[in-house]
């Protein structure tokens, strides 16, 4: 992996207005701290910062932050964005020791196609999008893959099913769900509609049957009444 070097300038004026003016010219207010050293307020240029955090490693890229001629091995701890425009307004860098573990979030990526789920009008719902891991800076994976191709409806994949690179660990519960194969809501609604239609059709058939029986019973009763009248007439004679 190529070394990522990002130059940071010191001497910026703190405060909201100076920071706003700084961002207007392409600078991003930042701070670097950690490893029992004093925090240092710095400025980084947005085009260079964007280049540093858009590699395959993303926000977990290990950056050589060059401050006044000294290099600080660091990673981005936090990026603050404007709530509406989503522009980057501030960045926190944390110094890291190449031989000490750091805790970062790594994205979880599905690989493969869950064909049996798709063929049964289902979907694979992703419950966990990132995994919190511990690793030395050089061993931080860019992503963690999980194969969903063997899933069937009702199956799930859990944290314990993830294959982590050597030297990478996680404190998450192994039983936490990562992916669940389930029937889609539209399919469930269609099934419910079909069941309702079938129930309505059965009810109609039963109602028709009851009406037919009542009609037959009425006809028989009418025939019986006519017979009684005839016998009465004969007796009178």
C-alpha positions in Angstrom: 0.0 0.0 0.0 1.3 3.4 -0.9 2.1 5.8 1.9 -0.4 8.6 2.4 1.2 11.9 3.4 -1.0 14.8 4.3 0.5 18.2 5.1 -1.1 20.2 8.0 -0.3 23.8 8.8 -0.3 25.2 12.3 -1.0 28.7 13.5 -4.7 29.0 12.6 -6.9 31.3 14.7 -9.5 29.6 16.7 -13.2 30.7 16.6 -16.3 30.4 14.4 -15.6 33.3 12.1 -12.0 32.5 11.4 -12.9 28.9 10.7 -15.7 30.0 8.4 -13.2 32.2 6.4 -10.7 29.3 6.4 -13.3 26.9 4.9 -14.2 29.5 2.3 -10.7 29.3 0.9 -10.5 25.5 0.9 -9.0 24.9 4.3 -10.4 22.6 6.9 -9.9 23.2 10.6 -8.5 20.1 12.3 -6.9 18.8 15.4 -4.4 16.0 16.0 -4.1 14.3 19.5 -3.3 11.1 21.2 -0.4 9.0 22.5 -0.1 11.2 25.6 1.0 14.2 23.5 -0.5 17.6 23.6 -3.3 18.2 21.0 -2.3 20.5 18.1 -4.7 22.6 16.1 -4.0 22.5 12.4 -5.4 23.2 9.0 -5.5 20.8 6.1 -6.5 21.5 2.5 -9.7 20.0 1.4 -8.4 18.6 -2.0 -5.6 16.8 -0.2 -7.8 15.5 2.6 -10.3 14.2 0.1 -7.4 12.4 -1.7 -6.3 10.8 1.6 -9.7 9.5 2.6 -10.9 8.2 -0.7 -8.5 5.4 -1.1 -9.6 1.8 -0.7 -9.1 2.1 3.0 -11.6 5.0 3.3 -11.7 6.7 6.6 -9.5 4.0 8.1 -6.5 5.0 6.0 -3.3 5.3 7.9 -2.0 8.8 7.2 1.4 10.4 7.8 0.3 13.8 9.0 3.2 16.2 8.4 3.1 19.1 10.9 5.9 21.6 11.0 8.3 19.0 9.5 7.4 16.2 11.9 5.3 13.3 10.8 2.5 11.8 13.0 1.2 8.4 12.1 -2.5 8.9 12.4 -6.0 8.0 11.3 -9.2 10.0 11.1 -11.1 9.7 14.3 -14.1 11.9 13.4 -15.3 14.0 10.5 -17.8 16.7 11.4 -20.1 17.9 8.5 -22.6 20.7 8.1 -26.1 19.4 9.0 -27.6 20.7 5.7 -24.9 21.0 3.1 -22.9 18.1 4.4 -19.7 19.9 3.8 -16.7 18.9 6.0 -16.4 21.5 8.7 -13.8 19.9 11.1 -11.6 16.8 11.3 -10.1 15.0 14.3 -6.9 13.0 13.7 -5.7 10.6 16.4 -2.0 9.6 16.6 -1.4 5.8 16.5 1.4 3.5 17.4 2.3 1.0 14.6 2.7 -1.7 17.3 -0.5 -0.9 19.3 -4.0 -1.9 18.5 -6.6 0.7 17.6 -10.4 0.3 17.5 -12.1 1.2 14.3 -15.3 0.4 12.3 -14.9 -1.6 9.1 -17.7 -1.9 6.5 -19.3 -5.3 6.0 -19.9 -6.2 2.3 -22.1 -9.0 0.9 -20.6 -11.2 -1.8 -22.4 -13.9 -3.8 -26.1 -14.1 -4.8 -28.8 -15.6 -2.6 -30.5 -17.2 -5.6 -32.8 -19.5 -3.5 -34.0 -16.5 -1.5 -34.7 -14.5 -4.7 -36.4 -17.4 -6.4 -38.8 -17.6 -3.5 -39.7 -13.9 -3.6 -37.5 -13.1 -0.6 -34.7 -10.7 0.2 -31.6 -10.6 2.3 -31.8 -7.9 5.0 -28.5 -6.5 6.2 -28.7 -5.8 9.9 -25.1 -4.9 10.5 -23.3 -2.6 8.1 -20.0 -2.1 9.9 -18.0 -4.2 12.4 -16.1 -2.6 15.3 -12.7 -4.3 15.3 -9.3 -4.1 17.1 -6.2 -4.3 15.1 -2.7 -2.8 14.6 -2.8 0.0 12.1 -1.1 -2.0 9.3 -3.6 -4.8 9.6 -6.8 -2.8 9.4 -8.9 -4.4 6.6 -10.6 -2.1 4.1 -13.7 -4.2 4.4 -15.0 -7.6 5.7 -16.8 -9.8 3.2 -19.5 -12.4 4.0 -20.9 -14.8 1.5 -24.7 -14.9 1.3 -25.0 -17.4 -1.6 -26.1 -20.3 0.6 -28.9 -18.5 2.4 -32.4 -19.8 2.2 -35.6 -18.2 3.6 -35.4 -18.0 7.4 -31.6 -18.4 7.5 -29.3 -15.8 9.1 -25.6 -15.0 9.2 -24.1 -13.8 12.5 -21.0 -12.0 13.7 -19.6 -15.5 14.6 -19.8 -16.4 10.9 -17.5 -13.6 9.8 -14.0 -14.6 8.8 -11.6 -12.0 10.2 -8.0 -11.5 9.0 -5.2 -12.7 11.2 -4.6 -10.3 14.0 -8.1 -8.7 13.8 -10.6 -9.2 16.7 -14.0 -7.9 17.6 -15.8 -7.5 20.9 -19.3 -7.8 19.4 -21.6 -10.7 20.4 -21.0 -13.6 18.1 -24.8 -14.1 18.0 -25.6 -10.6 16.7 -27.3 -10.9 13.3 -25.4 -9.6 10.2 -27.9 -10.8 7.5 -31.3 -12.3 7.6 -33.1 -14.0 4.6 -36.7 -13.1 4.7 -39.9 -12.8 2.6 -40.4 -9.3 1.4 -43.3 -7.2 2.7 -44.9 -7.0 -0.8 -44.9 -10.8 -1.0 -46.4 -11.1 2.5 -49.1 -8.6 1.5 -49.8 -10.6 -1.7 -50.0 -13.8 0.3 -52.3 -12.2 2.9 -54.5 -10.9 0.0 -54.7 -14.4 -1.5 -55.6 -15.9 1.8 -58.4 -13.3 2.3 -59.7 -13.9 -1.2 -59.7 -17.7 -0.6 -61.5 -17.3 2.7 -64.1 -15.0 1.1 -64.7 -17.5 -1.7 -65.1 -20.4 0.8 -67.5 -18.3 2.9 -69.5 -17.5 -0.3 -69.7 -21.2 -1.2 -70.8 -22.2 2.3 -73.5 -19.4 2.2 -74.8 -20.7 -1.1 -74.9 -24.2 0.2 -76.9 -23.1 3.2 -79.3 -21.2 1.1 -79.8 -24.3 -1.1 -80.5 -26.5 1.9 -82.9 -24.0 3.3 -84.7 -23.9 0.0 -85.0 -27.7 -0.1 -86.2 -27.9 3.4 -88.8 -25.2 2.6 -90.0 -27.2 -0.5 -90.3 -30.4 1.5 -92.3 -28.6 4.3 -94.6 -27.2 1.6 -95.2 -30.6 0.1 -96.0 -32.0 3.6 -98.6 -29.3 4.3 -100.4 -30.1 1.0 -100.7 -33.7 2.0 -102.2 -32.9 5.4 -104.9 -30.8 3.8 -105.9 -33.6 1.4 -106.3 -36.0 4.3 -108.4 -33.5 6.2 -110.7 -33.0 3.2 -111.1 -36.7 2.8 -112.1 -37.1 6.5 -114.6 -34.4 6.2 -116.3 -36.2 3.4 
